[in-house]
Amino acid sequence: MPTYEFTVLLDRAPEAQDFDLIFESGLDDSTPEIREGRGVLNIARDADTLSTAIVSAVENVERAGFRVVGLGTEDLVSLKTIARRLDRTYESVRLLAAGKRGAGGFPAPLSGDGWALYSWAGVSAWFSSNYGGAYSVSDDNRVIAAADHLLRARALVSAPVLDGLAGLGRRARRTEA
Amino acid sequence: MHEVVGPGRHPKNPINQALKAISSSRFAVLEIHSGHRWGVVICRACGDEIAIWSTPRVPENNAAAIQRFAERHKH
């Protein structure tokens, strides 16, 4: 089962008494952060699809007593995430990153010691120029962007209004068909 | 709550490595040992902080998040 990484923006910063409930609400795969006074959860969740991972995380957050007001994306990613986004094995990507296979010139990690993290923007551009294909805007980023817009819309209007607007999604699918 | 003199006391090795890799002049590592929260890393320049669980589901992911936090806080 793949691991999906994304950032959940909370309606408030967690206080000391909130952390245990966050952990026990199914968010032991998150890393809470307070960023410029705002609460953020860095999620790395195993799921069949990114959509499933996002929806389950939002449910967990609400069970912990918070509201999700949006999603963010991380440009710094691990080799494991790079492999999944490129539909390659971890070992294949590891060898490319080490220069032991492929064209060479794989972007250097941006982090220092410890777990190497790479810029997805840099790696995807390198892959596009060496192996072809449009990797720069991944399906993952599109799903996260769409989920972010839906969550922000949820914060703008009441539930009945949002239910009424749900028909827009059905109309879009009929237009594509 | 007291400041750790030297990093690397977390029971999970990947998190130990992440804590050892961050600069003590730019970050404070505070041990809390309250419930599921082992401690917190605080950026000395801006006050942003990131939590460290005692028993994260996947320690490598908690460690990677700490590293990303350090990369974003190169003030």
gemmi code that builds the backbone of each chain (N, CA, C; Angstrom):
import gemmi

chains = {
    "A": [
        ("MET", (0.864, -1.194, 0.000), (0.000, 0.000, 0.000), (0.898, 1.240, 0.000)),
        ("PRO", (0.660, 2.175, -0.898), (1.541, 3.344, -0.989), (1.334, 4.298, 0.182)),
        ("THR", (2.342, 5.148, 0.403), (2.288, 6.180, 1.435), (2.099, 7.535, 0.766)),
        ("TYR", (1.111, 8.288, 1.207), (0.824, 9.617, 0.654), (1.174, 10.686, 1.685)),
        ("GLU", (1.909, 11.706, 1.206), (2.312, 12.788, 2.097), (1.590, 14.073, 1.722)),
        ("PHE", (1.010, 14.730, 2.703), (0.355, 16.006, 2.488), (0.268, 16.726, 3.826)),
        ("THR", (-0.072, 17.997, 3.771), (-0.116, 18.838, 4.966), (-1.540, 19.323, 5.180)),
        ("VAL", (-2.026, 19.155, 6.383), (-3.380, 19.567, 6.745), (-3.294, 20.850, 7.575)),
        ("LEU", (-4.065, 21.859, 7.191), (-4.082, 23.131, 7.918), (-5.263, 23.127, 8.882)),
        ("LEU", (-5.011, 23.405, 10.142), (-6.045, 23.362, 11.180), (-6.635, 24.746, 11.441)),
        ("ASP", (-7.801, 24.757, 12.076), (-8.456, 26.031, 12.375), (-7.838, 26.734, 13.571)),
        ("ARG", (-6.995, 26.056, 14.321), (-6.312, 26.682, 15.455), (-5.037, 25.900, 15.759)),
        ("ALA", (-4.147, 26.527, 16.525), (-2.930, 25.830, 16.936), (-3.257, 24.898, 18.100)),
        ("PRO", (-2.742, 23.670, 18.080), (-2.996, 22.773, 19.223), (-2.317, 23.284, 20.481)),
        ("GLU", (-3.028, 23.088, 21.609), (-2.441, 23.419, 22.892), (-1.990, 22.121, 23.566)),
        ("ALA", (-1.330, 22.262, 24.695), (-0.715, 21.103, 25.347), (-1.694, 19.940, 25.526)),
        ("GLN", (-2.926, 20.251, 25.901), (-3.894, 19.195, 26.196), (-4.472, 18.561, 24.937)),
        ("ASP", (-4.161, 19.100, 23.759), (-4.739, 18.584, 22.508), (-3.940, 17.421, 21.917)),
        ("PHE", (-2.673, 17.328, 22.251), (-1.799, 16.412, 21.521), (-2.180, 14.937, 21.719)),
        ("ASP", (-2.534, 14.555, 22.925), (-2.900, 13.156, 23.140), (-4.141, 12.782, 22.332)),
        ("LEU", (-5.119, 13.692, 22.281), (-6.334, 13.404, 21.520), (-6.020, 13.335, 20.024)),
        ("ILE", (-5.121, 14.183, 19.552), (-4.695, 14.113, 18.149), (-4.113, 12.733, 17.860)),
        ("PHE", (-3.189, 12.290, 18.691), (-2.534, 10.994, 18.491), (-3.550, 9.862, 18.531)),
        ("GLU", (-4.461, 9.904, 19.514), (-5.405, 8.809, 19.731), (-6.595, 8.836, 18.770)),
        ("SER", (-6.703, 9.889, 17.994), (-7.776, 9.959, 16.999), (-7.347, 9.369, 15.664)),
        ("GLY", (-6.247, 8.622, 15.647), (-5.767, 7.982, 14.425), (-4.697, 8.783, 13.714)),
        ("LEU", (-4.173, 9.811, 14.374), (-3.192, 10.678, 13.713), (-1.776, 10.434, 14.250)),
        ("ASP", (-1.482, 9.179, 14.613), (-0.117, 8.831, 15.000), (0.806, 8.754, 13.781)),
        ("ASP", (0.225, 8.931, 12.583), (1.060, 9.025, 11.378), (1.232, 10.492, 10.970)),
        ("SER", (0.923, 11.394, 11.857), (1.098, 12.823, 11.591), (2.247, 13.362, 12.425)),
        ("THR", (2.753, 14.531, 12.027), (3.706, 15.268, 12.859), (3.135, 16.666, 13.012)),
        ("PRO", (2.596, 16.985, 14.203), (1.999, 18.313, 14.405), (3.060, 19.408, 14.432)),
        ("GLU", (2.669, 20.537, 13.944), (3.582, 21.668, 13.849), (2.795, 22.935, 14.133)),
        ("ILE", (3.444, 23.919, 14.746), (2.846, 25.247, 14.889), (3.675, 26.169, 14.008)),
        ("ARG", (3.048, 26.656, 12.957), (3.717, 27.421, 11.911), (3.098, 28.792, 11.865)),
        ("GLU", (3.856, 29.792, 12.269), (3.381, 31.191, 12.312), (2.064, 31.268, 13.090)),
        ("GLY", (1.993, 30.576, 14.202), (0.826, 30.628, 15.068), (-0.333, 29.759, 14.619)),
        ("ARG", (-0.186, 29.057, 13.497), (-1.268, 28.221, 12.978), (-0.937, 26.746, 13.171)),
        ("GLY", (-1.964, 25.937, 13.377), (-1.763, 24.503, 13.535), (-1.669, 23.817, 12.189)),
        ("VAL", (-0.704, 22.928, 12.061), (-0.464, 22.187, 10.816), (-0.172, 20.739, 11.202)),
        ("LEU", (-0.693, 19.811, 10.408), (-0.331, 18.401, 10.607), (0.350, 17.916, 9.343)),
        ("ASN", (1.574, 17.420, 9.478), (2.274, 16.798, 8.356), (1.910, 15.310, 8.366)),
        ("ILE", (1.176, 14.893, 7.352), (0.629, 13.537, 7.326), (1.441, 12.678, 6.348)),
        ("ALA", (1.748, 11.452, 6.748), (2.329, 10.441, 5.848), (1.480, 9.191, 6.049)),
        ("ARG", (0.497, 9.005, 5.196), (-0.549, 7.992, 5.433), (-0.559, 6.897, 4.371)),
        ("ASP", (-0.620, 5.658, 4.814), (-0.768, 4.521, 3.908), (-2.234, 4.388, 3.525)),
        ("ALA", (-2.497, 4.321, 2.220), (-3.883, 4.178, 1.758), (-3.871, 3.682, 0.317)),
        ("ASP", (-5.027, 3.187, -0.127), (-5.117, 2.726, -1.522), (-5.013, 3.896, -2.500)),
        ("THR", (-5.608, 5.023, -2.138), (-5.561, 6.201, -3.007), (-5.293, 7.441, -2.175)),
        ("LEU", (-4.847, 8.487, -2.841), (-4.612, 9.755, -2.152), (-5.928, 10.315, -1.606)),
        ("SER", (-6.981, 10.199, -2.373), (-8.282, 10.703, -1.920), (-8.710, 10.016, -0.622)),
        ("THR", (-8.520, 8.707, -0.566), (-8.855, 7.959, 0.644), (-8.024, 8.452, 1.820)),
        ("ALA", (-6.733, 8.682, 1.582), (-5.851, 9.162, 2.643), (-6.312, 10.523, 3.154)),
        ("ILE", (-6.656, 11.420, 2.251), (-7.078, 12.771, 2.640), (-8.385, 12.719, 3.424)),
        ("VAL", (-9.377, 12.011, 2.911), (-10.686, 11.951, 3.580), (-10.562, 11.338, 4.975)),
        ("SER", (-9.787, 10.265, 5.094), (-9.631, 9.624, 6.408), (-8.908, 10.551, 7.378)),
        ("ALA", (-7.926, 11.296, 6.884), (-7.203, 12.229, 7.749), (-8.130, 13.335, 8.231)),
        ("VAL", (-8.962, 13.873, 7.348), (-9.907, 14.923, 7.737), (-10.874, 14.392, 8.802)),
        ("GLU", (-11.337, 13.179, 8.636), (-12.233, 12.572, 9.647), (-11.523, 12.444, 10.989)),
        ("ASN", (-10.259, 12.021, 10.967), (-9.483, 11.905, 12.210), (-9.327, 13.266, 12.890)),
        ("VAL", (-9.023, 14.285, 12.096), (-8.812, 15.626, 12.642), (-10.092, 16.132, 13.306)),
        ("GLU", (-11.221, 15.901, 12.666), (-12.489, 16.367, 13.238), (-12.819, 15.589, 14.507)),
        ("ARG", (-12.463, 14.336, 14.569), (-12.675, 13.542, 15.779), (-11.830, 14.093, 16.935)),
        ("ALA", (-10.689, 14.677, 16.587), (-9.809, 15.263, 17.604), (-10.246, 16.657, 18.026)),
        ("GLY", (-11.339, 17.162, 17.432), (-11.885, 18.443, 17.865), (-11.394, 19.647, 17.079)),
        ("PHE", (-10.795, 19.420, 15.912), (-10.329, 20.513, 15.061), (-11.124, 20.526, 13.760)),
        ("ARG", (-11.003, 21.636, 13.020), (-11.526, 21.695, 11.652), (-10.348, 21.829, 10.693)),
        ("VAL", (-10.468, 21.194, 9.545), (-9.452, 21.338, 8.504), (-9.874, 22.489, 7.611)),
        ("VAL", (-9.024, 23.494, 7.493), (-9.363, 24.668, 6.698), (-8.654, 24.682, 5.353)),
        ("GLY", (-7.792, 23.700, 5.090), (-7.122, 23.619, 3.803), (-6.021, 22.573, 3.825)),
        ("LEU", (-5.395, 22.369, 2.668), (-4.264, 21.444, 2.541), (-3.067, 22.181, 1.956)),
        ("GLY", (-1.880, 21.680, 2.240), (-0.680, 22.241, 1.637), (0.102, 21.134, 0.951)),
        ("THR", (1.141, 21.486, 0.254), (1.983, 20.474, -0.388), (3.423, 20.697, 0.051)),
        ("GLU", (4.225, 19.641, -0.015), (5.628, 19.708, 0.344), (6.483, 19.491, -0.889)),
        ("ASP", (7.411, 20.381, -1.141), (8.315, 20.157, -2.248), (9.461, 19.222, -1.841)),
        ("LEU", (9.774, 19.198, -0.533), (10.847, 18.329, -0.062), (10.291, 16.921, 0.161)),
        ("VAL", (10.796, 15.960, -0.583), (10.270, 14.596, -0.520), (11.394, 13.576, -0.392)),
        ("SER", (11.035, 12.386, 0.075), (12.005, 11.301, 0.215), (12.107, 10.525, -1.088)),
        ("LEU", (13.128, 9.677, -1.205), (13.272, 8.815, -2.385), (12.077, 7.871, -2.504)),
        ("LYS", (11.521, 7.478, -1.378), (10.361, 6.588, -1.400), (9.170, 7.273, -2.095)),
        ("THR", (8.953, 8.546, -1.773), (7.861, 9.288, -2.402), (8.159, 9.530, -3.876)),
        ("ILE", (9.406, 9.841, -4.195), (9.799, 10.039, -5.593), (9.501, 8.776, -6.397)),
        ("ALA", (9.863, 7.626, -5.858), (9.634, 6.356, -6.557), (8.142, 6.155, -6.824)),
        ("ARG", (7.322, 6.441, -5.813), (5.886, 6.223, -6.002), (5.318, 7.171, -7.050)),
        ("ARG", (5.727, 8.439, -7.022), (5.187, 9.425, -7.965), (5.621, 9.116, -9.388)),
        ("LEU", (6.799, 8.497, -9.547), (7.305, 8.176, -10.879), (6.951, 6.752, -11.293)),
        ("ASP", (6.254, 6.034, -10.428), (5.873, 4.648, -10.708), (7.099, 3.784, -10.986)),
        ("ARG", (8.128, 3.963, -10.158), (9.346, 3.158, -10.245), (9.580, 2.496, -8.893)),
        ("THR", (10.472, 1.502, -8.867), (10.799, 0.894, -7.580), (11.722, 1.824, -6.801)),
        ("TYR", (11.690, 1.672, -5.493), (12.586, 2.458, -4.646), (14.040, 2.205, -5.036)),
        ("GLU", (14.411, 0.950, -5.297), (15.789, 0.606, -5.610), (16.231, 1.291, -6.901)),
        ("SER", (15.330, 1.344, -7.884), (15.642, 2.012, -9.149), (15.981, 3.484, -8.913)),
        ("VAL", (15.165, 4.153, -8.127), (15.379, 5.574, -7.874), (16.632, 5.778, -7.021)),
        ("ARG", (16.856, 4.885, -6.077), (18.037, 4.996, -5.221), (19.318, 4.922, -6.060)),
        ("LEU", (19.336, 4.003, -7.035), (20.516, 3.861, -7.890), (20.702, 5.085, -8.782)),
        ("LEU", (19.600, 5.656, -9.263), (19.686, 6.873, -10.071), (20.234, 8.023, -9.228)),
        ("ALA", (19.742, 8.141, -8.003), (20.177, 9.223, -7.123), (21.642, 9.084, -6.747)),
        ("ALA", (22.113, 7.841, -6.661), (23.511, 7.592, -6.298), (24.431, 7.675, -7.515)),
        ("GLY", (23.873, 7.872, -8.701), (24.682, 7.949, -9.908), (25.178, 6.614, -10.407)),
        ("LYS", (24.617, 5.520, -9.890), (25.071, 4.193, -10.272), (24.297, 3.652, -11.468)),
        ("ARG", (23.346, 4.391, -11.921), (22.549, 3.994, -13.082), (22.046, 5.264, -13.739)),
        ("GLY", (21.792, 5.184, -15.046), (21.141, 6.314, -15.701), (22.112, 7.381, -16.184)),
        ("ALA", (21.522, 8.522, -16.562), (22.256, 9.594, -17.229), (23.194, 10.361, -16.307)),
        ("GLY", (23.019, 10.226, -15.021), (23.834, 11.017, -14.094), (23.247, 12.408, -13.925)),
        ("GLY", (23.732, 13.099, -12.911), (23.261, 14.458, -12.690), (21.959, 14.545, -11.923)),
        ("PHE", (21.587, 13.448, -11.272), (20.370, 13.484, -10.444), (20.530, 14.602, -9.428)),
        ("PRO", (19.506, 15.439, -9.223), (19.646, 16.572, -8.287), (20.096, 16.119, -6.898)),
        ("ALA", (20.995, 16.879, -6.326), (21.503, 16.554, -5.001), (20.421, 16.780, -3.964)),
        ("PRO", (20.466, 16.006, -2.865), (19.482, 16.254, -1.809), (19.675, 17.638, -1.209)),
        ("LEU", (18.591, 18.206, -0.725), (18.651, 19.535, -0.132), (18.871, 19.491, 1.367)),
        ("SER", (18.601, 18.327, 1.980), (18.800, 18.222, 3.413), (20.231, 17.818, 3.684)),
        ("GLY", (20.619, 17.949, 4.944), (21.982, 17.595, 5.304), (22.103, 16.151, 5.711)),
        ("ASP", (22.599, 15.896, 6.910), (22.756, 14.527, 7.392), (21.412, 13.897, 7.689)),
        ("GLY", (21.425, 12.603, 7.931), (20.171, 11.947, 8.276), (19.399, 11.566, 7.021)),
        ("TRP", (18.095, 11.680, 7.023), (17.264, 11.248, 5.912), (17.348, 12.268, 4.788)),
        ("ALA", (17.768, 11.802, 3.592), (17.936, 12.703, 2.464), (16.584, 13.107, 1.913)),
        ("LEU", (16.394, 14.400, 1.714), (15.165, 14.928, 1.125), (15.526, 15.712, -0.136)),
        ("TYR", (14.714, 15.554, -1.150), (14.971, 16.142, -2.455), (13.851, 17.098, -2.834)),
        ("SER", (14.170, 18.054, -3.688), (13.133, 18.951, -4.225), (12.374, 18.213, -5.311)),
        ("TRP", (11.067, 18.068, -5.125), (10.270, 17.398, -6.147), (10.300, 18.196, -7.449)),
        ("ALA", (10.309, 19.511, -7.358), (10.370, 20.350, -8.557), (11.653, 20.048, -9.339)),
        ("GLY", (12.773, 19.915, -8.629), (14.039, 19.631, -9.308), (14.093, 18.223, -9.878)),
        ("VAL", (13.651, 17.236, -9.090), (13.714, 15.846, -9.536), (12.777, 15.606, -10.714)),
        ("SER", (11.573, 16.158, -10.639), (10.614, 15.929, -11.727), (11.106, 16.575, -13.024)),
        ("ALA", (11.747, 17.749, -12.914), (12.298, 18.397, -14.110), (13.443, 17.558, -14.692)),
        ("TRP", (14.320, 17.003, -13.837), (15.418, 16.153, -14.304), (14.866, 14.928, -15.015)),
        ("PHE", (13.850, 14.301, -14.460), (13.250, 13.130, -15.081), (12.630, 13.471, -16.428)),
        ("SER", (11.957, 14.608, -16.489), (11.333, 15.006, -17.748), (12.380, 15.183, -18.833)),
        ("SER", (13.511, 15.815, -18.515), (14.510, 16.091, -19.550), (15.304, 14.841, -19.916)),
        ("ASN", (15.442, 13.877, -19.004), (16.237, 12.683, -19.290), (15.413, 11.488, -19.779)),
        ("TYR", (14.160, 11.439, -19.362), (13.347, 10.271, -19.707), (12.049, 10.635, -20.402)),
        ("GLY", (11.854, 11.923, -20.637), (10.623, 12.334, -21.288), (9.455, 12.274, -20.329)),
        ("GLY", (8.306, 12.663, -20.820), (7.118, 12.630, -19.982), (6.982, 13.912, -19.179)),
        ("ALA", (5.771, 14.226, -18.813), (5.503, 15.447, -18.052), (5.307, 15.074, -16.598)),
        ("TYR", (6.390, 15.110, -15.840), (6.299, 14.734, -14.427), (6.078, 15.927, -13.519)),
        ("SER", (6.243, 17.141, -14.058), (6.296, 18.299, -13.180), (5.015, 18.535, -12.397)),
        ("VAL", (3.883, 18.327, -13.040), (2.633, 18.493, -12.295), (2.012, 17.118, -12.143)),
        ("SER", (2.147, 16.549, -10.998), (1.707, 15.178, -10.812), (0.209, 15.137, -10.516)),
        ("ASP", (-0.339, 13.943, -10.727), (-1.740, 13.748, -10.368), (-1.957, 14.027, -8.890)),
        ("ASP", (-0.976, 13.640, -8.062), (-1.084, 13.891, -6.629), (-1.314, 15.370, -6.359)),
        ("ASN", (-0.507, 16.228, -7.001), (-0.633, 17.665, -6.745), (-1.999, 18.182, -7.170)),
        ("ARG", (-2.528, 17.595, -8.240), (-3.865, 18.040, -8.699), (-4.934, 17.619, -7.704)),
        ("VAL", (-4.824, 16.414, -7.181), (-5.813, 15.934, -6.200), (-5.747, 16.790, -4.942)),
        ("ILE", (-4.536, 17.087, -4.488), (-4.378, 17.903, -3.282), (-4.934, 19.303, -3.511)),
        ("ALA", (-4.669, 19.864, -4.677), (-5.196, 21.195, -4.982), (-6.723, 21.178, -4.982)),
        ("ALA", (-7.323, 20.154, -5.575), (-8.785, 20.057, -5.618), (-9.352, 19.887, -4.210)),
        ("ALA", (-8.724, 19.020, -3.415), (-9.195, 18.807, -2.043), (-9.062, 20.093, -1.232)),
        ("ASP", (-7.969, 20.827, -1.454), (-7.766, 22.092, -0.750), (-8.900, 23.064, -1.063)),
        ("HIS", (-9.257, 23.167, -2.347), (-10.343, 24.081, -2.737), (-11.670, 23.650, -2.116)),
        ("LEU", (-11.935, 22.351, -2.086), (-13.188, 21.856, -1.502), (-13.240, 22.148, -0.003)),
        ("LEU", (-12.135, 21.969, 0.688), (-12.097, 22.233, 2.126), (-12.267, 23.718, 2.416)),
        ("ARG", (-11.655, 24.563, 1.591), (-11.815, 26.010, 1.792), (-13.250, 26.428, 1.494)),
        ("ALA", (-13.865, 25.799, 0.487), (-15.274, 26.103, 0.182), (-16.158, 25.699, 1.346)),
        ("ARG", (-15.831, 24.577, 1.969), (-16.608, 24.101, 3.113), (-16.588, 25.115, 4.252)),
        ("ALA", (-15.457, 25.823, 4.373), (-15.337, 26.812, 5.447), (-16.100, 28.108, 5.120)),
        ("LEU", (-16.448, 28.302, 3.855), (-17.082, 29.558, 3.439), (-18.591, 29.541, 3.599)),
        ("VAL", (-19.209, 28.372, 3.373), (-20.666, 28.321, 3.337), (-21.180, 27.246, 4.277)),
        ("SER", (-22.475, 27.288, 4.547), (-23.075, 26.307, 5.446), (-23.181, 24.947, 4.749)),
        ("ALA", (-23.430, 23.911, 5.543), (-23.546, 22.557, 4.994), (-24.678, 22.437, 3.968)),
        ("PRO", (-25.861, 23.000, 4.222), (-26.936, 22.898, 3.217), (-26.564, 23.561, 1.882)),
        ("VAL", (-25.876, 24.702, 1.966), (-25.454, 25.373, 0.733), (-24.447, 24.501, -0.007)),
        ("LEU", (-23.502, 23.921, 0.727), (-22.491, 23.072, 0.108), (-23.138, 21.839, -0.529)),
        ("ASP", (-24.133, 21.278, 0.143), (-24.849, 20.123, -0.425), (-25.521, 20.512, -1.741)),
        ("GLY", (-26.066, 21.731, -1.750), (-26.713, 22.202, -2.974), (-25.727, 22.372, -4.118)),
        ("LEU", (-24.503, 22.743, -3.784), (-23.479, 22.952, -4.812), (-22.855, 21.645, -5.282)),
        ("ALA", (-23.113, 20.556, -4.576), (-22.510, 19.271, -4.947), (-22.903, 18.858, -6.365)),
        ("GLY", (-24.073, 19.352, -6.838), (-24.498, 19.044, -8.193), (-23.520, 19.531, -9.251)),
        ("LEU", (-22.689, 20.510, -8.919), (-21.699, 21.007, -9.877), (-20.727, 19.900, -10.271)),
        ("GLY", (-20.380, 19.060, -9.325), (-19.455, 17.975, -9.618), (-20.074, 16.975, -10.587)),
        ("ARG", (-21.375, 16.693, -10.365), (-22.053, 15.745, -11.264), (-22.159, 16.336, -12.660)),
        ("ARG", (-22.429, 17.652, -12.767), (-22.538, 18.298, -14.079), (-21.193, 18.237, -14.793)),
        ("ALA", (-20.078, 18.426, -14.057), (-18.741, 18.390, -14.672), (-18.470, 17.017, -15.250)),
        ("ARG", (-18.879, 15.933, -14.502), (-18.624, 14.578, -14.997), (-19.456, 14.316, -16.240)),
        ("ARG", (-20.698, 14.839, -16.308), (-21.526, 14.621, -17.507), (-20.918, 15.358, -18.688)),
        ("THR", (-20.323, 16.522, -18.455), (-19.712, 17.302, -19.526), (-18.520, 16.572, -20.107)),
        ("GLU", (-17.733, 15.879, -19.222), (-16.552, 15.169, -19.682), (-16.925, 13.904, -20.440)),
        ("ALA", (-18.046, 13.327, -20.142), (-18.423, 12.018, -20.705), (-18.705, 12.064, -22.189)),
    ],
    "B": [
        ("MET", (9.788, 20.537, 32.456), (10.321, 20.627, 31.097), (11.743, 21.176, 31.165)),
        ("HIS", (12.719, 20.490, 30.551), (14.071, 21.005, 30.609), (14.717, 20.838, 29.245)),
        ("GLU", (15.681, 21.682, 28.957), (16.319, 21.609, 27.653), (17.338, 20.470, 27.643)),
        ("VAL", (17.302, 19.711, 26.566), (18.261, 18.627, 26.412), (19.633, 19.217, 26.128)),
        ("VAL", (20.633, 18.821, 26.886), (21.980, 19.343, 26.673), (22.531, 18.838, 25.346)),
        ("GLY", (22.308, 17.584, 25.044), (22.745, 17.021, 23.771), (21.605, 16.224, 23.174)),
        ("PRO", (21.416, 16.261, 21.877), (20.319, 15.524, 21.249), (20.586, 14.032, 21.225)),
        ("GLY", (19.568, 13.248, 20.793), (19.780, 11.828, 20.584), (19.279, 10.956, 21.695)),
        ("ARG", (18.360, 11.390, 22.556), (17.881, 10.537, 23.634), (16.539, 9.891, 23.314)),
        ("HIS", (16.001, 10.145, 22.150), (14.708, 9.556, 21.803), (14.871, 8.051, 21.622)),
        ("PRO", (13.877, 7.250, 22.009), (14.009, 5.794, 21.892), (14.023, 5.268, 20.460)),
        ("LYS", (13.563, 6.071, 19.482), (13.541, 5.613, 18.091), (14.752, 6.191, 17.352)),
        ("ASN", (15.569, 5.310, 16.776), (16.831, 5.758, 16.175), (16.679, 6.766, 15.032)),
        ("PRO", (15.699, 6.608, 14.117), (15.583, 7.616, 13.050), (15.350, 9.024, 13.605)),
        ("ILE", (14.598, 9.113, 14.688), (14.340, 10.434, 15.278), (15.605, 10.941, 15.972)),
        ("ASN", (16.327, 10.044, 16.614), (17.627, 10.417, 17.185), (18.516, 11.048, 16.132)),
        ("GLN", (18.596, 10.403, 14.965), (19.459, 10.896, 13.893), (19.009, 12.271, 13.430)),
        ("ALA", (17.683, 12.453, 13.297), (17.172, 13.752, 12.851), (17.500, 14.843, 13.868)),
        ("LEU", (17.379, 14.531, 15.151), (17.657, 15.520, 16.186), (19.150, 15.856, 16.242)),
        ("LYS", (19.985, 14.856, 16.013), (21.425, 15.101, 16.016), (21.841, 15.958, 14.836)),
        ("ALA", (21.089, 15.861, 13.728), (21.477, 16.577, 12.507), (21.124, 18.054, 12.543)),
        ("ILE", (20.234, 18.460, 13.455), (19.824, 19.869, 13.440), (20.740, 20.699, 14.344)),
        ("SER", (20.897, 21.955, 13.976), (21.832, 22.817, 14.678), (21.281, 23.256, 16.038)),
        ("SER", (22.066, 23.063, 17.090), (21.609, 23.462, 18.418), (21.622, 24.979, 18.585)),
        ("SER", (22.359, 25.679, 17.711), (22.358, 27.138, 17.816), (21.074, 27.705, 17.220)),
        ("ARG", (20.440, 26.987, 16.300), (19.214, 27.496, 15.670), (17.950, 26.870, 16.240)),
        ("PHE", (18.084, 25.688, 16.872), (16.888, 24.989, 17.368), (17.090, 24.547, 18.814)),
        ("ALA", (16.029, 24.621, 19.574), (16.005, 24.068, 20.919), (15.180, 22.791, 20.897)),
        ("VAL", (15.683, 21.749, 21.529), (14.938, 20.495, 21.659), (14.513, 20.372, 23.123)),
        ("LEU", (13.222, 20.396, 23.351), (12.704, 20.303, 24.717), (12.059, 18.944, 24.939)),
        ("GLU", (12.463, 18.257, 25.969), (11.799, 17.015, 26.334), (10.578, 17.335, 27.183)),
        ("ILE", (9.435, 16.720, 26.835), (8.197, 17.002, 27.554), (7.731, 15.774, 28.319)),
        ("HIS", (7.765, 14.616, 27.672), (7.366, 13.339, 28.282), (5.979, 13.426, 28.906)),
        ("SER", (5.041, 13.939, 28.146), (3.664, 14.027, 28.611), (2.785, 13.270, 27.640)),
        ("GLY", (2.167, 12.183, 28.089), (1.316, 11.398, 27.199), (2.091, 10.885, 26.004)),
        ("HIS", (1.568, 11.143, 24.807), (2.206, 10.655, 23.584), (3.304, 11.580, 23.071)),
        ("ARG", (3.444, 12.727, 23.683), (4.408, 13.705, 23.172), (5.729, 13.568, 23.927)),
        ("TRP", (6.777, 13.163, 23.192), (8.094, 13.021, 23.807), (8.729, 14.382, 24.028)),
        ("GLY", (8.565, 15.260, 22.995), (9.195, 16.564, 23.103), (8.791, 17.451, 21.950)),
        ("VAL", (9.537, 18.506, 21.752), (9.251, 19.480, 20.703), (10.565, 20.117, 20.256)),
        ("VAL", (10.644, 20.419, 18.963), (11.769, 21.187, 18.417), (11.267, 22.598, 18.155)),
        ("ILE", (11.975, 23.603, 18.644), (11.554, 24.998, 18.507), (12.618, 25.780, 17.742)),
        ("CYS", (12.182, 26.526, 16.744), (13.084, 27.438, 16.036), (13.341, 28.640, 16.948)),
        ("ARG", (14.614, 28.874, 17.268), (14.935, 29.968, 18.190), (14.646, 31.328, 17.569)),
        ("ALA", (14.711, 31.428, 16.248), (14.555, 32.725, 15.583), (13.100, 33.171, 15.527)),
        ("CYS", (12.185, 32.216, 15.243), (10.808, 32.653, 15.001), (9.785, 32.018, 15.957)),
        ("GLY", (10.192, 30.996, 16.717), (9.266, 30.385, 17.664), (8.400, 29.281, 17.106)),
        ("ASP", (8.453, 29.023, 15.794), (7.699, 27.886, 15.248), (8.193, 26.615, 15.920)),
        ("GLU", (7.306, 25.638, 16.030), (7.694, 24.400, 16.695), (7.079, 23.184, 16.031)),
        ("ILE", (7.734, 22.038, 16.207), (7.234, 20.780, 15.656), (7.328, 19.722, 16.745)),
        ("ALA", (6.259, 18.927, 16.848), (6.166, 17.942, 17.921), (6.929, 16.666, 17.587)),
        ("ILE", (7.379, 16.005, 18.635), (8.043, 14.716, 18.507), (7.233, 13.709, 19.315)),
        ("TRP", (6.637, 12.718, 18.614), (5.892, 11.689, 19.337), (6.843, 10.701, 20.018)),
        ("SER", (6.363, 10.072, 21.086), (7.150, 9.011, 21.732), (7.130, 7.747, 20.881)),
        ("THR", (5.942, 7.421, 20.355), (5.793, 6.188, 19.572), (5.063, 6.484, 18.270)),
        ("PRO", (5.705, 7.197, 17.353), (5.041, 7.463, 16.074), (4.804, 6.167, 15.316)),
        ("ARG", (3.797, 6.162, 14.452), (3.490, 4.958, 13.698), (4.684, 4.545, 12.837)),
        ("VAL", (5.306, 5.521, 12.172), (6.499, 5.256, 11.354), (7.553, 6.295, 11.741)),
        ("PRO", (8.515, 5.921, 12.598), (9.495, 6.900, 13.083), (10.232, 7.627, 11.962)),
        ("GLU", (10.489, 6.932, 10.851), (11.205, 7.573, 9.739), (10.431, 8.791, 9.226)),
        ("ASN", (9.111, 8.712, 9.225), (8.309, 9.830, 8.721), (8.337, 11.010, 9.687)),
        ("ASN", (8.273, 10.742, 10.973), (8.384, 11.806, 11.980), (9.764, 12.482, 11.830)),
        ("ALA", (10.801, 11.654, 11.622), (12.159, 12.170, 11.451), (12.264, 13.039, 10.196)),
        ("ALA", (11.666, 12.596, 9.108), (11.713, 13.369, 7.857), (10.995, 14.699, 8.036)),
        ("ALA", (9.893, 14.707, 8.778), (9.158, 15.954, 9.016), (10.021, 16.929, 9.825)),
        ("ILE", (10.770, 16.410, 10.783), (11.662, 17.265, 11.572), (12.738, 17.859, 10.672)),
        ("GLN", (13.276, 17.049, 9.764), (14.290, 17.560, 8.840), (13.731, 18.632, 7.926)),
        ("ARG", (12.518, 18.421, 7.410), (11.908, 19.447, 6.554), (11.691, 20.730, 7.344)),
        ("PHE", (11.277, 20.617, 8.573), (11.096, 21.786, 9.450), (12.416, 22.546, 9.555)),
        ("ALA", (13.514, 21.823, 9.772), (14.825, 22.462, 9.891), (15.222, 23.149, 8.576)),
        ("GLU", (14.920, 22.504, 7.441), (15.259, 23.097, 6.144), (14.473, 24.394, 5.913)),
        ("ARG", (13.209, 24.417, 6.355), (12.386, 25.619, 6.137), (12.785, 26.753, 7.063)),
        ("HIS", (13.530, 26.465, 8.120), (13.852, 27.491, 9.122), (15.326, 27.863, 9.111)),
        ("LYS", (15.853, 28.060, 7.914), (17.235, 28.516, 7.800), (17.220, 30.040, 7.787)),
        ("HIS", (16.872, 30.630, 8.935), (16.763, 32.090, 9.004), (18.132, 32.763, 8.982)),
    ],
}
model = gemmi.Model(1)
for chain_id, residues in chains.items():
    chain = gemmi.Chain(chain_id)
    for i, (resn, *xyz) in enumerate(residues, 1):
        res = gemmi.Residue()
        res.name, res.seqid = resn, gemmi.SeqId(i, " ")
        for name, pos in zip(("N", "CA", "C"), xyz):
            atom = gemmi.Atom()
            atom.name, atom.element = name, gemmi.Element(name[0])
            atom.pos, atom.b_iso = gemmi.Position(*pos), 0.0
            res.add_atom(atom)
        chain.add_residue(res)
    model.add_chain(chain)
structure = gemmi.Structure()
structure.add_model(model)
structure.setup_entities()
